[in-house]
């Protein structure tokens, strides 16, 4: 390291260094400043975009209770235009709920799959996966339901996962696997959110399979008194 004895020597050294490296330093400062401005501009732009998408999502959800057809059309458009946004999964969940109210199960599955694929968090992915699995069990797609539930979902959803697995196994005529699944659900404190779990487990001692959805409908129709 050089040591300068006088102020003049120091000044001359600085002048010499600046003459040699000044252009490079200036360019670095300019690029750094430009990058700082650009980064802030990018952040502001991203924030404005997020706010715009949030507003569009809020408007869309407000339409859901007014005109189902318009809501479905606008919802599909929102998803196609905002493929990488966190609101896409929430929109897909809302569209799935609307489709379920019309018993359009194919569309329900499509929207829930979209929600799973675009979920911004593991929690939203788990919620969409559980709903999809329940629909698959209802449609007697038991293998598909079990595959949906075996997709590395968060441990906090264990009780719900095991209960749906139990339903699928029971419908498949596998009471032992169903019993194990229901017991696992109860062990994960599932009764706190699903009191019917204990009833399902107790019923395994009396029946080997649950009635299918079509049988439930048939029994309801037979039991219904004739209109007067």
Secondary structure, DSSP 4 states (H G I P E B T S, - for coil): ----SSHHHHHHHHHHHHHHHHHHHHHHHHHHHHHHHHHHHHHHHHHHHHHHHHHHHHHHHHHTTT-HHHHHHHHHHHHHH-TTSTHHHHHHHHHHHHHHHTT-HHHHHHHHHHHHHH-SSHHHHHHHHHHHHHHHHHTT-HHHHHHHHTS---GGGHHHHHHHHHHHHHHTT-HHHHHHHHHHHHHTTGGGT-THHHHHHHHTTT-SSPPPHHHHHHHHHHHSPPP-
